[in-house]
């Protein structure tokens, strides 16, 4: 079942409309290092809430890429930076 879920995530990141290229800019563990830009990886970015003050999205990405709470990443298509909050 876990293997099937992973296969579904991999296929969705390639073929889904919500599939996007993202790259980690800064990690919680490496705040002292200034150049923390990594290579772009595929992820799913789904809309969650649109508020007047902020835009909330849900990111789905493989565990091996090491994205954690507090990390900042760049959404390559929009050139916008996002903070992972939970």
Long-range contacts (C-beta under 8 A, 24 or more apart in sequence): 6-62, 9-44, 9-60, 9-62, 10-62, 12-44, 12-60, 13-42, 13-43, 13-44, 13-60, 14-42, 16-44, 18-44, 18-45, 18-46, 19-43, 19-44, 20-44, 20-45, 20-75, 20-76, 20-77, 21-75, 21-76, 21-77, 22-59, 22-61, 22-73, 22-74, 22-75, 22-76, 23-73, 23-74, 23-76, 24-65, 24-66, 24-67, 24-71, 24-72, 24-73, 25-72, 25-73, 25-74, 25-81, 26-71, 26-72, 27-66, 27-68, 27-71, 28-68, 28-69, 28-70, 28-71, 40-76, 41-65, 45-75, 57-82, 59-84
